[in-house]
């Protein structure tokens, strides 16, 4: 492998993220349980979130707006101002959650830093992701931070061009097969998948990958023997 740059996804690769969203969704469903059962509310919220991605992008602010829209829809616009205020409060709590680094993250970054240029390549709200990165204490490990509106092939092409490398010199490490792995493999890059115990439904794919540039590991620390030969 002629890799020069290793890029890491942030949410649920470097630090925990999805569990906080799931806890918020539970609170949202409890608040609106008089209108629909929890499973139906979750389904409705997901449908609205996905429909709103083109407008709001990924991140907590868009999630708050989607929760409000879902509340208005399931209540037939009868939801109280107090309930809307609570939903906004749920979002603010989500924005202020602590940063919980995942196992061995700092150890792995420290080991790789002297051998490769390291990059964060994550999608989401710019302000929120910058805040999380600052709170994580990991910024000094990274040569470049890229907060992307999406993670499609064109987005990775743009990043690779900015980094002044070719796709075969780029490796992506992340927990989402849909966002972190498939687009990178499709453009000729390398990718390592590290599953996280919980994943947003929108990121699920039913695909078994068989590609010479693809690796799967169960824990982040397992990348070190592959990359420090």
Residue pairs with C-beta under 8 A, 6 or more apart in sequence:
1 171
1 190
2 168
2 169
3 116
3 169
3 170
3 171
3 190
3 227
4 116
4 117
4 165
4 169
4 170
5 116
5 117
5 118
5 119
5 143
5 163
5 165
5 169
5 170
5 171
6 112
6 116
6 117
6 118
6 119
6 171
6 172
6 173
6 227
7 118
7 119
7 120
7 121
7 146
7 159
7 170
7 171
7 172
7 173
8 14
8 109
8 118
8 119
8 120
8 121
8 172
8 173
8 174
9 120
9 121
9 122
9 172
9 173
9 174
9 175
9 176
9 179
9 180
10 17
10 120
10 122
10 124
10 129
10 132
10 133
11 17
11 18
11 122
11 124
11 132
12 18
12 102
12 175
12 176
12 196
12 198
12 199
13 102
13 173
13 174
13 175
13 180
13 194
13 196
13 220
14 101
14 102
14 105
14 120
14 136
14 138
15 99
15 100
15 101
15 102
15 105
15 132
15 136
16 100
16 102
18 196
18 198
18 199
18 200
19 198
20 94
20 97
21 63
21 94
21 200
22 198
24 63
24 90
24 91
24 93
24 94
25 42
25 45
26 38
27 90
28 41
28 45
28 67
28 70
28 71
28 87
28 90
29 38
29 41
29 42
30 38
31 71
31 83
31 86
31 87
32 41
32 71
32 74
32 75
32 79
32 83
33 41
35 41
35 74
35 75
36 44
36 74
41 70
41 74
44 70
44 73
44 74
45 66
45 67
45 70
46 201
46 202
48 66
48 69
48 70
48 73
49 62
49 63
49 66
49 202
50 202
52 62
52 65
52 66
52 69
53 62
55 62
56 62
56 65
56 66
57 123
57 124
57 125
57 149
57 150
58 123
58 124
58 125
58 149
58 150
59 124
59 125
59 128
59 129
60 91
60 94
60 95
60 125
60 128
61 91
61 125
61 128
62 125
63 91
63 94
64 87
64 88
64 90
64 91
67 87
67 90
67 91
68 84
68 87
68 88
71 79
71 83
71 84
71 87
72 79
95 128
95 131
98 135
99 132
99 135
99 136
101 136
101 138
102 196
102 220
103 219
103 220
103 221
104 219
104 220
104 221
105 138
105 220
106 138
106 141
107 221
108 220
108 221
108 223
108 224
109 118
109 138
109 141
110 141
111 224
111 228
112 118
112 224
112 227
112 228
113 141
115 227
115 228
116 227
117 143
117 144
117 163
118 141
118 142
118 143
119 142
119 143
119 144
119 145
119 146
119 159
119 163
120 133
120 142
120 144
120 145
120 146
120 147
121 146
121 148
121 151
121 156
121 159
121 172
122 129
122 146
122 147
122 148
123 147
123 148
123 149
123 150
123 151
123 179
124 147
126 147
129 147
130 145
130 147
133 139
133 145
139 145
144 162
144 163
146 159
146 162
148 155
148 159
149 155
151 176
151 179
151 180
151 183
152 183
153 183
153 186
153 187
155 183
156 167
156 170
156 172
156 183
156 184
156 187
156 189
157 167
157 187
160 166
160 167
160 170
160 187
160 189
163 170
166 188
167 184
167 187
167 188
167 189
168 188
168 189
168 190
170 184
170 189
170 190
171 184
171 189
171 190
171 191
171 192
171 227
172 180
172 181
172 184
172 189
172 190
172 191
172 192
173 180
173 191
173 192
173 194
173 220
173 223
174 180
174 181
174 191
174 192
174 193
174 194
175 193
175 194
175 195
175 196
175 199
176 199
176 203
177 193
177 203
177 205
177 207
177 209
178 203
178 204
178 205
179 203
180 191
180 193
181 191
181 193
181 209
181 214
182 205
182 207
182 209
184 190
184 191
185 191
185 209
185 211
185 213
185 214
188 213
189 213
190 213
190 214
190 215
191 213
191 214
191 215
192 214
192 215
192 216
192 217
192 223
192 226
193 209
193 214
193 215
193 216
193 217
194 217
194 218
194 219
194 220
194 223
195 216
195 218
209 216
215 223
215 226
217 223
